[in-house]
Every structure is written in C-alpha cells, then in structure tokens.
Amino acid sequence: MKWQNTLADKDLIYCDLKQVTTAFSANLTALPYAIRVLLESVARNRDEEITDEIIGELANWQAAAPTGVVPFKPARVILQDFTGVPAVVDLAAMRDAMVALGGDAKAINPEIPVTLVVDHSVQVDCAGSPGALAFNTQREFERNHERYQFLKWAQQSFKDFEVVPPETGIIHQVNIEKLSNVILSKTDEASGKTVIFPDTLQGTDSHTTMINGLGVLGWGVGGIEAEAAILGEASYFPTPEVIGVNFSGELPIGTTATDLALAVTELLRQEKVVGKFVEYFGTGYQKLSLSDRATIANMAPEYGATCGFCPIDEETLNYLRTTGRDPELIDTVESYAKANGLFYDASHLPTYTKTIQLDLSTIQPSLAGPKRPQDRISLEAVPADFTASVTAEVGPKGFGLPATELEKTTPIHWQEKNPDLAYPDTLKTGDLALAAITSCTNTSNPFVMISAGLLAKKAVEKGLKVPAYVKTSLSPGSRIVTAYLEDSGLLPYLEKLGFYNVGYGCTTCIGNSGPLSEPVTEAIEEDNLLVASVLSGNRNFEGRIHPLIKANYLASPPLVVAYALAGSILTNLTTDVIGQDPAGADIYLKDLWPTAAEVNAVIDKYVGPEAYKETYAHLFDANQRWNEIETATGDCFDWNEDSTYIANPPFFADLTRELPQQGSLQNLTVLAKLADSVTTDHISPAGNIAIDSPAGGFLKARGIAPKDFNSYGSRRGNHEVMMRGTFANIRLQNQLIPGSSGGVTKYHPTGETLSIYDAAMKYQAAGDGAIILAGKDYGMGSSRDWAAKGTQLLGVKAVLAESFERIHRSNLAMMGILPLQYLAGQTAASLGLTGEESFTIPLPEEPQVGQLLTITATKIDGSQQQFQVKLRFDAPADIRYWKNQGILPMVIRKKFEA
C-alpha cells in the first residue's frame, strides 16, 4: 500500500491522506469530508485501473466544476431481501453460466463482506390486536418458505455472506445500530499487518444513505451494481459536486427531526441536488443528535442527492457508546479519524460547490403529501392543502375531482366492535383509513418514538379513542424500540389506541400495508371515496401505500398518533378539537404533546448500552424458526422448475466468452410514452399482484390461489413474474392510451389496447425492438434493479427521457439499455413526438461518454424527422457494459480472462 502510515500507539497501518494530498500538491483541509473518504478509498485501492492520474485528479477536486471519474470500491455491501434475493439469484445463475462455459463455479464468490437483512417480506395482514405480530410473522414464513430456503443455501454456499433473519429489524436501523463499526480492518497481504480504513458501503436499497448519519459514506445502488461490487468490480461515477448545508440555530420546541427532514427535502429538491453529494456542517449541525442526523441522511433519495454526509465528531462517538459498541473500537475510531483528517473540525471549513444556509429555528411541524415526499405542508395548512388538492388538476398536488367530492359521505356497516375504539356511522372524504408508525427513517430515532408513546399515554389517560375505520400499526425498526417502549411502560398506551406491534420490517412504508377491514373497504369502494393515510415513512408515491388510499402523508410518529385520534386529514391539529374527555372537556393537540424534558427523561433512563448489547447479542441466530429451515448444499443451486418464487433467469442464455457484435438500433417501436416523475414504483411495483394482471394470470395458470399471490417484491427472484409486472402499476398513465391508468399500451400494428407485457411479447415475436419515451426525473424512487431488468426482458433497447434519476440511469446502462436524454429545452412535446413514430438510433463502434447522437423518427405517413439526443453514458465503464450487453456478462468474461 502506497502512502502508508502507522496509527500512534497502535500497531495499525492506514493510507495517509496527508501524504496523498502532498504527493499531488493538494490541500486536504479544503476537501469536503465525503471527498476525503472517496480519496482514501481510491488511493488505498490503487491498481492498474485506479491510476495515479485518477487519484491526483480527485485529490485536486475542483469545487466549482469537478472533473474526472471516481472508481469506487465499497468496503462492504448490504442487501435487503426484496432486492437482495434477485441479486443472489443472479450470482447463483452466474455460477451456472461459469460451469456451462467450462469454468469453476466458485469463481463467483463475494470479494468483500455482504450482509442481507430480511425486512421487506412481512405484511400487515393483521393489525390492532395483541396477536398481530405472531399472525403476521407466521404468514411471512408460510409465504416465503422457498425464498428463505434459497437464502439459507446462499448463506452456506457463498463465503463472506451473512443473513440477518426475519423478525430482527429494518436493514438501515440494524446497520446503524449494530453492523457498522465506522472504521474497518483487514490484513494487508504484502506486510501481514492490520490495515484500518473507513467503513464505506453500497446497498440495494435507496435509503442505505441513512448510514451517512454515522459518518459512514454509503448510498443505494441497483442489485446489478451491487452484484458487481460484491464480485470486486469498481463502481464508476462522475466526480460529484458537493453541496454544503450550513445548519445554524436549533430546533424550536414542538418540532422533531421528521419536520427537519421534510424541510430539508423540500429545500434541496428546489436546489436540484440530484446526483450530487450533500454534506452538513455548522453550529446547528453540532447540536443535532446522531439519531436526528440519521433521519436527515435517510431521506437523501427524497431530496435527490446521492448521499447526505454527516462528518464524524464527538456526537458520533457518543452514539457508539450509547449503542454498546466496544470501547477499544470507539478509541480507534477517534484516533484514526483525527489522525487522517476525517474528524469534523469547525475551525477549518472545506470548500463546497455551493453552500446553502438553513436556520433550524425556522423549522415548523409539517407533513408532506399527498403524493410526494418533497411537497411539504406546514401543520396548520394541511386541511386547506388537501381541500385544494381534491379539485386541482391531476398531478403531484391534485386529484382532478369535482368540488362535490368534498361532500361525499358513505355509511359503514360494522360487523363487530372493540370497546377500545370509536365507531362512527359514516366515512367521509379526507377521513384517515390508515395510520402507521413505520420506517427506519423515524423508528431509529428514540426521541420521536418516545414522543409518540408519551402522546398516546396522555390521550388514553384523557379517555380518547381512535375511530375504528383507522387501521393503526406499529412496526419497530429493531427490537431495541420494543425494549425501551416496554421498559418505560409506554407500549401499553400505544396498544390501547390500536398501535400494536405488527412486525419487525418496513411494512406500510413499502406498500406492505395489508388489507383494510371489510366494512371500510366496502365503504371506500362503494363511492370510490378519496380517503387518506398518515405514516412515519419516507415514501408516499401514488399507488405505493395502499391501492384504495390515494392521499398519503408523511409525518412524525407523534403526529401519526394525533391524526389517528382525529380521524381525518381535514382536522386542523393546531386549532381544532381532537376529542373530548369523559367530562366533556375539549382536548387539543397542545394538551397531549410531550415536552422535550419529558421525552429526554425517558431516553436517559431507558435507552442505553446495556439494552443495545442485550438486543443484538444473537443477531444471526436468535430466530429459531429461521434456524430450523432445511436446505440443499452444493456450489450450484438446485433450481425447482415449479417454483414461482425462485427461477434461473435468462440473462446468460446465449452468453459466449467472446464479445458480441453491437450495431445500430433500427425501427424501435414506442412501448410507452410517459410524463414527468415516473418512479421505479410505476416501472416495477412492489405491492400486491392484481388478479387480472399478466402476473396474476401467470400465477393462476400455475395453480396459485389469489390469496397466496403475495407481492411483487416477494417474487423478485422469479423473472417470469417480474417481467409481467414491469410497468404494471395501477397508477401508471401511458399517454399512448389517453385517460388510461395501469399497465396498458397501444399495440401499433392493430391499434388495439393490450397489456404492456402482451404487446412487448408480440413485438419480440416479430423481431421488433422497443423504446420508452419519458419526461423529467425518470426512474426516481427506490433503487429497483427489476425496473431495469424487466425493461430489458420486455425487449426495450433504449429509454429517451428529459432527465434520469441517478441509480436508474446506471441500472439501465448496466443491463445494456441505452439511456438517452433530450437536449436542453427539448421535449417530446416540443419536437412533436406522439409515440406513434418508430425510431432509428445510429451507434458508432466506439461510443463516447456524453456523445451526441442523431435520431431519426419515422411517422405513420412515412415522413421523417431528425433530432439530436445526448447518450447518457456517464463513464467509460458504461461503454464497457454496453459492449458486453450488460455488466454481469462482462464480469463472467473477466473471470475467464483472469
């Protein structure tokens, strides 16, 4: 290792950033801390591909206009089961491909540590009762037995691959509370000494960014990119701009980290930080708890940044102590970070591409919605905002309904009653059908969770009840949450209001909200009623939370409880009565809201290192049901041809050791023409599989009853289901079929309306390639590899959009799909493109990064139109992926070359 130094008083060596920057005449203190972490990684991993030229360019990072490409090799990879299972399926399929080409299956093995956390599979089938947790976890294991068998095989077959079993917690909360040590170590092969270096990671979940709150650089990638990292490939991306956010002041009384995160999301979306790094600093930064920082870092995908980095400081060390980390580790973290310029120094501010000011004292209690996390609404404005959205034009802030919608009332026919709940006779527009304390964004933060518990306690003591039409649920992000809520005596009060523990997983935040009660479902469907949900999650995209709930709002856990009590999004919590006590006295939110002193008293008494140590003592083997799962052994997986969960994907069917011939794309047909803000939820939904969908038809044909369909997310290990689910979101609006909703398209040869899957199969049968036309921010949202994999399997050769979300653009390139972008000022509308055209795209043998291509669009009457687009190959690696028809075939070919 070049630029080596030894940590004082410890027999530990490290790559010295001061030596690195001196070698390239650079100034270390001028670099943002996130750039310093990147620089350490590339310098330590210097080899034939990571050259001195690359290292020197990064060391001399130019804030105003960064240049070059970063070949990033993360120290580890973390997976969740929805996206992790298909990644591991691909690794298993790559082993088969290696064997088929005469190679060794064991050549496909993780090169770095990999941890998969099972947290995405539990669904809220049962809620509001003491037996909810047991029922939901039982159903989880029944539904996912095949997937879990496969993961047990992988755990035994692959080296450096660990699985955190179900019923443990949410991936990012477990990561920050236990898995990350901030500083890692390994044996240096040359010297035999122990080398230490910063923990860095990539994860197959976009909210991997939460770990940045701990001073650990990491972000979400698609499963495809994660697989490449697992196999030792560098991830190439343009050297990022870094936006500094200077926090001043401190949060006012009555506000929470959730309110701050929503304000930051709104602010940074306006600043257009997509694809950029964000780094926090300032006097206000130093006053934030680490849990508050983690909440902000978690929502980096919502504000569009690659990451929201929080440099290591004293609060980082305090958090490591609180969560029971080893004192020797904490000492090493402090010594190393200070020695290597990675410890926050307020006296030497880095140079940023741009600095944004945010006074924390201006933060107000807020929600975000009804369809996007960046659409923040101050608490007092929520009723008016919802009222306006009912009649506003269809879009992120509108439902396009007549004003009479606000007057709708539907009777509810209750079948049985619980004495702890209130039973109104009717359901109205704006009533709350679902209230969920969910998502690691907030459940990792003891302050907001205990605030919710204290608010529930005061509400119960005042005799308040939640309306029975509100489905209430509590999904602790880890067992530590249950521990401190139980120990403090607050959990029974939450349960009294219906917030029973429904499972240790993402649940409602990812659409695993389960069914509403039959009386409520019937009432909503009878009048197509516009009802609402409030959840402490990070995503509220259309169609994500529940198919019957169109208006979805993000809020802090205590506000979730308050809205559940109010029962309607039209209640103004700042002025309206929430309920009445037994004596008839009016109760307002101010009567229930706990003080900071009350919350901190509970934290000081019940949230400490011993609780964390006990909770995480048996992280990998505490689940007996998981331990009892039997599975096959062997280097190659024994695929079950009848399985509808796990199948050998066709990505390597025609693979050869030699590079394939690539040529121009001729006469591509438009499969879908889409508007702005099409998310990966639209492209590859994770929720329920509709009975009448192509995926539902596939499952029915194989004897699967609709009650056992499970979700798309749980079946991501089966390409037959997932390709049928591509573009199948019920809220997708394809402009080829005006007024349509759902995964349908116009089949151009006949003009008939077909499912997108059926049309794609017809095009492929005829030998025709396809193209997608899209607007701004195409592919925003969760980092879903199947949004690219499914697109490829439908025969799509190119996607032409006004702009792309970072991860999805990368995933398209990694699957060999051309990401194309309109030139500035041009759109499908300005060019007069209707989607009826066919497109020819000439491609040179050696395409260049960011090259301009001239496309020919041929209209129905035979006339032609030419215009230029930008080829969104953002790094030389993208070109290599395209030449190999994807990154995974490239990795296999490299294994043979080696």
N, C-alpha and C positions, 0 to 999 in steps of 0.2 A: 504494500500500500504506500503510495507516494504521499508526501506532506504529513508524515506520521508524527504524533507527539504522545507523551505519556501523562496521564492524569496524576497530579501531585498526590503523593502518599498512597497511591493505589497502583497495583500492577495491571493497569488497564490502558490500552492504546486507543487512539482515535485519530480521525482525519481532521487536521487542524485548519480551521477556516482562515485564521490569520496568516498562516503560511500560504494557503491557496490564493488569497487575495493579494498578498505581497508578490507572489510569483507572477501575477498578471497585472501588477501596478493598479490594483483596485482598492476601494475604500470599504471595508467591511461594515463600519457603522452607518454608512449611507444606505445599505441594502435593507429593505423590509425583512422582517424576521422570516416570513414564509419563503422568500427568495433565498435566504441563508440556508434553510432546511433543504431546498431543492439543490443548492450548490454543494452542500455536504454530500448529498446522495450521488450526484453525477461525478464529483471528484473521487469519492471512495470507490465507485464502480467503474472507474476509468479502464477502458479496454480498447480493442481495435475499432469498435463502433462509437464509443464515447470518447472522443478525442480531446486533446488539449485545446484545440480550436473551439470546440463546443463549450468546454469548461471555462475558457477565458472569456468567451462572449457573455456567458451567464454571470461570471464574476464582475464584469463591467456592465451589468444590467443598466439599460438606459430607461429611466423612469418615463420620460415623455413619449418615447417610441421604442419599446423593446424589440429586439431583433433576434433571429435565430430560432432554434427548436430545442426543446428540452427532452432528452431521452430518459424518462423517469422509470426507475425500478423500485417499486414499493418494497418495504421490508416484510410485509405480510399482506394477506388477502382475507377479507371477511365476507361471508355469504349468508343470506337468509334463504329459507327453504323454497320460496316461490321462484326466485331467480337462481338460487343455488342448485336446485335439483337439475334443471336443464343444463347448467354448466357442467355438473358432474356426469350427466348423461352424455354430453359431448366428449368428455375425457374418456369415458368408457368406450364410446364409439371410435375415438381416435386410436385406442388400443387395438380394436378390431381391425382398423384400417392399417395400422402398422404391421400387424400379423399378415393381413392379406397381401401386402406389398413385400413380404419376406423379412420384416423387421422384428424387433423384440418388443413385446407388449409393455415391459417395464420401462422402456424409454419414455413412456408417457407417465410422468410422476411429478408431483409438486416439487419445485425447486426452492420454494420458500414456505413458511408455515401458513396453513389455511385453516380457518375455523368456520364451520357452518352452524348457525343458530336457528333452531326450528321455532319460529314465532309467527309465521304467516298463515298457519293452517287452521287454527281454532276459530270457530264461528259462534256467534251469539244466537244459538238455536233456542236457548232458554235464558231468561233474564228475570230479575225482580223476585227471586226466590232463593232460599238457602241452598237448594240443590243445584243451582245453576252451574257452578264450577265443575262439579262431578259429572253432570249430564253432558256438558259441552266437551269436556276432555275425553269422555268415553266415546262420544260421536266422532271426535277428531281422530282417535286411534282406529276406529272402525273404518272411516272413510279413507284413511291414508296409510293403511297397512302396507300396501305394495310399495309406496314411496319410501316409507320408513325402513322396510326390508332392504331396499336398494341403498339407502344411506348407510345402513349398518354394514352392508357389503363394502361400500366405498371406504368406510372407516377402517375396516380390516385390511383392505387391499392396497390403498394408497398410503405412502409414507407422509408424515407431516400433515396429516388431515384429521382434524378433531371435529366432533359433533356435540353441540350443546343440546340436550334433549328437549322435547316439549315440556310445558309447564314450568319453565325456568324464568323466562323474561323476554323482553324485546331486544333485538340484536344490538341496537345502539346504546341502550341503557346498560346491558350486560358488558358491552365493550368498554364504556367509560368507567363503570363501577368496578370492573374486575380484569378484563382481558388485557387492556393496555397498561404497560409499565412506563410509558413515556420515553424511556431510554432502554434500548435492547442491547443484547450482546451475543457474540458468536466467536468461535475460534478462528483466528487468522491462519489460513492454510500455509502461508510462507513461513511465519515465525513461530506458530504454535501458541501465540499469546492470545489473550482475550481482547477483542476489539469491541468498543461500545459505539453506539450510533443512535440517532433519533428514531423513535418508532414512527413509521410512515405506513400508510395503507391505502388500498383501494377496496371498495366493497360493491357488491351487486345490489345495492340499494342507494337511491339518491341521497338519503339522509345520513349516509356514512359521515357526512360533514359535521355531525354532532361532535365527533371526537376532536375537532379543532378547538372546542372549548377547553380542552385539557392541554392545549399547546402541542397537539399531535396533528401533523399535516395529513389530511386524507380526504377523499371525495368519492362519489359514486361513479361507477362505470357500468357499462352493459356486461352481461355474462360473458360475451365473446372476448371483450378486452380483459376481463378478469381471468379467463382461461389462459390467455396469452401471458399475463403476468405470472400466473401460477407456474407456467412452463418456462419461466425465465426470460421472457421477451420484455423489452423495454416498451413503455407507452410513450409515444411521441406526440407532443403538442407544441403549438407556437409559444414562445416565451411570453408569459402573461403580463398584462398590465396589473398593477396592484393599486387598488383604491383604498386610501386610508380613511377610516371613520373615527373622528375625534369626539369621544364622549366627554361632555362636561356636566357639571351639576350632579344631582342624584334623583332617583325616582321619587315622585311625590307619594304621600300617604294614600293608600287606597288603590295603588296601581301595582301591577305584577310584571314579571318577566315576559309573560304572554303578551301583555299590552305593548311592551317594548319591542318584542319580536315582530308584532304586526305593524308597528310604526316603522321599524327598520325595513321590513319587507316592502311597504308602500314607498318609502323614500328611495330605496335602492332600485326598485323597478323603474321609478321615474328617472333615475340616473343612468339607466341602461347598463348594468354591470354584467350582462350575460357574457359568459366565457372569461370573465376576469377574476382575479383573486381580490378578496376584501380582507383588510386587516384592521383590527380595532386597537385603539390606544387612547391615552388621555387620562385626566384626573377622574373622570366619571368611570372609565374602564376599571381603574384600580379599586373602585368602591363596589363593583358588581361581584356577587358571589360566583363561584365557578358554575354552580347549577344554573344561574341566570345566563352566564356566558354560553353554556351548552345549549340552552333554549334558543338563543340567537343563532348560534352556529348551526344548529339542527336545520333551521329554515333557509339555509343558503340556496337550496334549489328553488324555493318560492321567490326569493329576490333575484334569482338568475345567476348568481355567482358560482364559480367552481368551488369556492370554499370561503368561509368567514373565519379567518385565523385569529386566535387569541394567544399571544406570546406567553411563554412560561414566566411566572412570577411567584411571589410569596403565596398568593391565593391558590395557585396550582399545588404547591407543597402542602398547604393546609388541607386541601381536598384529598390528597393522597393519604394524609394522616387520618382524616375522618373516615375514609372508606377502608381503613385497615391494611394499607399497604405496608410492606416490610420497611422498618426504619433504615436499614442499610441501603435499600433501593432508593428511598427518598433522599438520603445523603448523596448518593451517586448522581441522581437527577440534578440536584442543586449544584454540586461541584462541576459536573460536566457542562451544564447549561451556562454557568458563569464563565468557565474556562474557554468555552468555544463560541462566545458571543451570541448565545441563544436565550439568555435571561433578560427579561424586559428591563430596559434602562431608560427611565423617564428623562434623564439629562441629555441623551443623545437620540433625537428623533430621526428615523430614517427618511429618505426622500421617497415620496409616493407619486404615482402618475397623476393623481388628483386627490385632494383632501376634502372630505365632506364633514361639516360640523353638525352635531346633534346634541342639544341640551336636554339631558334626561329629565329635568324638571318640567319640561313641556309635555311629557307623555301623559296620555289620558286613558282611562278604562275604555276598551274598544272591543269590537267584534270585526270579523272580516267575512264578506259574502255578498250576494248569495251563491256565487258560483266560482269565485277565485280568491285565493289567499291574499293577493295584493290589494284587494278592494276593501280597505279598512273603513270602518264606520265608528264614530265615537258613540259611546253607550247611549247618550240621550237622543241621538239621531236615528237609532235603529228602527223604531216604528215608522217614521216618515220615509226612511230609505226603502223599507220593504213595501210600503204603500205605493211609492213611486215606481218600484220595480215591477209591480203587477201589470201596469199598463204600458210601461216603457217598451220600446222596440226590442224584439228578440235579440239577445246578445248577452255579454257578461253581466250586465246590470238590468236586464229586462226579460219579461216573460211574454210580452205581446198579447195580453188578455184584456177583455173589456173591463170597464170600471165596475160593472155588476159583480165581477168575481169577488170583490171585497165584501159583498153582502151574502155570499153563499153560506148556508148552514145545512148540515146533514145530520139526521138523527143517528145515534149509536145504540145498538141493541146489545146490552151487556148480558152475558150468559151466567157469570158467577162473579162474586165480589169479594175483595180483600179489605178488611176493616182498616188497614193502614193507608188506603188510598181513597181519593175522592172520585166520584163517578158522575160527571156531567152527562146530561142527556143528549148533547149535540156536539158535533165537531165543526169548527169554523175555519175559514181561510186564515192562514197565519198561525193556527194552533200548532203546538210542538208535538210531533209524533215520536221524536227520539231525542234523548239527552244522554250523551256518552262521555264519561271521563275515560279517555283513551289516549294512546300515542306517547311514545318516549319523549316527544317534544316537551311535554308537561309532566308526565308521571315520574321523570327523573329528577324533578325539582321538589324537594321536600316542602319548601315554603308554600307553593301553590296547592300541593296535595293536602297539607295540614290545614291550610286556609279553607279548603272545601270541607274538610271534616269538622272544623270549628263552626262553619256556617251551618252545616247540617245539624250539629248539636243544638245551636240556638234555635233553629227552625223547629226541631222536634220538641224542644222544651216550651216553645210558644204554641204548640199544638197544630202546626201547619202540616198539610198533606199535599202530595203530588197528584195531579189528575191521572186517572188510570189510563188515559189514552197516550200518555208519555211512556215510551219504552226506555227505561233507565238501566244503565250498566256501568260497572267499574272494571276496567282492565288494567291491573297494576303492571307497570313496566318491568318490575322484578319483584322477587319475594321480599326484598327489603321494605318495599312500600307496605305490603301487608303486615310485616313485622312491626313497623312503627305506628301504623294505624291501630293495630290490635293492642300493642303495649300502652299506647296513650289513651285507650278507651274510646277512640273516635269512630272506629269502624261500625259499631252497632247503630250509631246515629245515621250514618250513610245508608246502612241497610234498612233502617226504618223508613227511609224515603225511597227505597227501591234500588239503591245503588249497591247491589250485591256483586261480589267478585264473579265475573263470568269467564275468566281465563287469563293466563299469562301470555298475551300476544297482542298483535296490532289491531285485531278485531275491526271495530267500526271505521277506524281511520283508513283502512284499505278496502272498505266495502264489505267486510265480513260481518255485517250488522245483523244478519239473520232476519227472520220474518217478523212483521208486526203482528199483534194479536188479531184474530179473525174479525172481531167487531170493528176494529179500527181499519183494517184492510178493506172490509166491505164498505165502510162509510166513505173512505177516500175514493175507492173505485166507482162507487155509485154516482158521484157527482164530479169525478175527476178533480178532486179538491186539491188546491195548492196549499200544502202544509210544509212545515219547516222542521229542521233539526238543528241542534247546537251541540258541538263536540269540541273537546280539547285537543284536536288533531292538527295536522299541518296541511291537509289537502281537502278541498271541498268542491272539486271539479264536478261538472254536470254529469249525472248518472253514476257517480262513484259511490256515494254513501249508501243510498237505498233506491231501488228503481221507482218507488212510489213517492219519494220525497224530492221535490225539485229545488227547494230553497234551503241551503245548508250554510251554517255559520260556524266559524271558528271562534273559540273563546277560552278563557282561563277556566280551570276546574271549578273555582268557587262560583263563577258566573254560570257555568253549566248547571250547577245545583240550583242557583237562583232562578234561572229560566225554567227549569223543570217545575219548580214550585209555582211560578207564574203561569205556566202552561201555554203561553203564546208569545210569538216574536213581536206582536203588536203591543205588548206591555212595555211601558217606559219605566225601566227599573230605577231611574233616577228620581222619578216623581210619583209614579203610580203605586197603589197599594198592591202588595204581593198576596196578602191573605189576612185573615183575622184570627186572633187568639180566642180561646173558649169564652172569654168575657165580651167578645165583640169588638175589641180594640183593633184598629188598623195596624198592620205590620208592613214596614217599608224595608228596602234593602239595607239602609243605614242602620236599622235595628239588628240586622243579622251579621253584617260584615265584621270580621275579626280585626283587631288591631295588630300591628306589627309586633308589639310586645307580647301579645298572647301567642302568636304563631312562633316567635323565636323562643319563648319559654318551653314550648313543646319540643322544638328542634333540639334545644340544648339538653333536654332531659332524655330524649328517646332516639335521637339519630346520632350514632357514634360508631367507633371502630369495631367494638365487640359484636354489635348487631350485624355489621357487614361481614366480618370474619365467619360468624356462625352461618349466615345465609349462603355464603359462597364456599363453604368448606368442602362440599362434594358436588362441584359444578357439573361434572361429566357423568356421574354415576348415581345421582340421587333418585332418578326416576326408575322405579322398579319395573313398571310396565314396558319402558323402553329397553331395559336390560334383558327382559325375557324374550324379546323378538329374535327369532331364529332366521338365519340367512345362509346362503351358499358362500363358499370360499372360492378362491381362484383368481388368477391375474386378469382374466376376461370375464365379463358379466354374462350370465346365462339368461339371455332375453326370453321373456314369455310372450309368445306371439299373440296371445289372447288378452294381454294386459291393455287396459285403456288409460293407464297412468304412466307407464314407462315403456318406451319403444326406441328401437335403434333408428336414429334419424338418417335421412338420405343424403346428408351433406357431403359424404365421401364416396358415394356410389360409383362415380366414374373417375375417381382420383388416380392419377398416374404420378410417377416420380418426376416426370418432365413437366416444364411449364406449358400450360395450354396456350393456344393461339387466341388472342383477343382482337376484335375488329370493331368497326363502326356499328352503331345500332340503327337498324332500318325499320321504318314504318311502325313505330311504337303506338299502341292504342291507349287512350286515356281510360284507366280503370276507375279513377275517382278524381273529382275536382272539388277541392276543399277550401274553406275560408281560413281566417286567422285563428291562432291559438288552438290548433288541433293537437290534443295531448296524446301521450302514449296510452292513456286510458281509452281514448277514442280508437286508436290503432290496434291495441291489444288489450282488451278489457281483462280485469282480474276477477270480476264479480260472478254472479250467478249465470249459469248457462240456460238460455231460454229453450223451452220445449220445441218451439217451431223454428229454431235456428239451425243452420247447417251442422254445427257441432252437436246440438241436441238430436238431430236426425241420425248422425253417426253413432251416438251412444245408444239411442233406442234400437237401432238396427243390430246392435251387439247385445241386446237383452238387458240394458241398464235401465232401471226404473227412474223416472224423473226425480223422485225423492233422493236418489243416490247419484245424481249428476255431479254434485259437489260444485266447485267453482273452476273458472278458467285457470286461476292462479295455482290451484292444487294439481291441475292436469298439464302443467307446463313441461312435464317430462315426456309427453306424447305429442309428436308433431302433427298427427292426423287431427287431433282435437284443436291444436293451436293454429294451424293454418286455416281451419274452418272458422276459427274465432277472430281472425285478423280482419280489422275494420268492421267488427260485428257489434260495436257498442250501440245500445238503443238510442243514444242521443246524437250519433254521428249524422251530419247533414251533408249528403253528396249533392252538389249543385247540378250534376247531370240529371238528377230527378228532383226538380224544384218542389219544395214543400215536404220532401221525404224526411223520415227520421229512422235511423237504423242502417244496417249494413246492406244496402241495395244499390244497384247501379243500372245504367242503361247498357244493354248489350248491343253494340253498334251495328253489327250485320243485320239484325232483325228489328231493332228498336224496342224490343221487349224489356221489361223490368225484371231483373234477376238478382239473386243474392250476389254480393261481390265475389264470394267463393265460387259459385257456379259459373259466373261469367269468366272468371280467371281461368277455370279449368277448360272452358270452351276455347278461350284464346290460346292456351298452351297446346291443346289438341290440334289446333290449326297452325301451330308453329309461329304464333304472333307474340311478340314481347309487349309489355305494358309499361305505362308511365303514370305517375301520380302528379297532379298539379295542386299546389298548396299556397297558402298565404304566409303571414308572418308567424314566427315562433313555432314552426312545425316541429312536433315531437317534444314539446315541453312536458314536464311532469316526471314521473318515476322513470328510473333507468331500466327500461324493459328491453332485454335483448330480443324477445319474441316480436317486438314491434318492428325489428329489422329482419329477423329470421323468417317470420310469417310473410312479410312483404316479399322476400326473396322467393319463398316457396310458391307464392302466387304468380310468379313469373314477371315481377316488376323489375325492370332493368335500370330505371332512373327515377329520381324524385326531383321535381323542379319547384322550388319554393322561394318566397321573398326573403326568409331567414330561417335558420335552423337552431334548435336547442343543441348545446354542445355535445351531450352524450349521444343523442340520437344521430346526429350527423356522423359522429365517429363510428357508431354501430353500423350504419348503412355502408360506409366505406369498408368496414371490416367484413361485411357479407358480400362484397363485390358489387354493390349497388352504387351507381353514380349519384352523388349529391350535387345538384346544380342549383345555382342561385341567380334570380333575375338581377340585372344591373340596377344600380341605384336609380330610383324614380320610375322604374318599370314594374308592371304587374301584369297578371293575366288580363285584367280589365283594360289597362292602358294599351296593351298590344292587341286587344280584340279577340283574345282566345276564349272559345266557348267550351272546349273539351270535346268537340266533335271532330277535331283535327287528328291527323296522325303525324308523328314526329320522327325525323331522322337526325341522328347526332353523330357527326364525323369525329372519330377519335384517332389521334396520332399514335404511332407505335410507342413513342416515349412521351406521354403526357407530362406536363409540368405542374408544380404547385401553383394553385390560383390561376391557371391558364384560362383565357377567354376562348369559348367555343362558339361556332356559328350553327344554330339550329335551323332546320327547315321544317315549317309546319305546313302540311298539305290539307286544305279544306275539302269539304264534301264535294264542291263543284270542280275540284282539281286545281284550283288556283293555289299558289304557294306564297309563303311569307317567311322571310329570314330575319333572325334577330340573334344578338349575342347574349350569352349567359356566362357566368363565372363557374368554372369547375372547382367545387369545394373540396379538392384535395389540399388539406392544410399543412401537410408534412410529407417528406419523401416516403415515409412508411406507408401512407395511404396509397401511393402508386404501387408499392410492392404488394399490398393486399389485393389491389385490383388485378395485377398481373397474375397472381396466384388464384384468382377467383375467390378470395377471402383469406382471412388471417389464419384460420385453422388448417386449411390445406398447406399454407406457407410453413407453419410450424412443423408439420409432418415432413415436408420436403427438407427442411433444415436438419431435422433429426437424422435423416439418411445421409445428408452431406457431412454431418459431424462423424 
